[in-house]
């Protein structure tokens, strides 16, 4: 003999289902918010960029063309005023890939060591760009801090062979 259990009323089942959906939705929102807070905290710990900050395309800028040659840059020294925004037009006129990474010497040396372990590392930062042979790119940068900074190619051996330039911010 089969025992038939009475069913819960449909309204009660819907109420349980709705409560479970609400809890799941709340959990998902909490996880997303936690991710945003964690990312924001990590960025705050980074402290920004040593040589300034990404530029604002709505603000005026001075254009400087930088040629990435075989193991050097032209120009090798650039002078800017503190607060000035520069639109770097980067042209790799060499026969192999090169980089333009704008930072302090110490930061570039440290990053260069990491590049030796991973030479194909991709850069996704507003202060750096890797260009293939005969390729061009752009960086918009605001120099909000005074000092001497550098741009260098951190592909293994390129910096050692002379791919270093200076930016003097007065």
Secondary structure, 3 states (H helix, E strand, C coil): CCCCCCCCCHHHHHHHHHHHHHHHHHHHHHHHHHHHHHHHHHHHHHCCECCEEECCCCCCCEEEEEEECCCCEECCEEEECCCCEEEEEEEECCCCCEEEEEECHHHHHHHHHHHHHCCCCCCCCCCEEEECCCCEEEEEEECCCCEEEEEECCCCCCCCCCCEEEEEEC
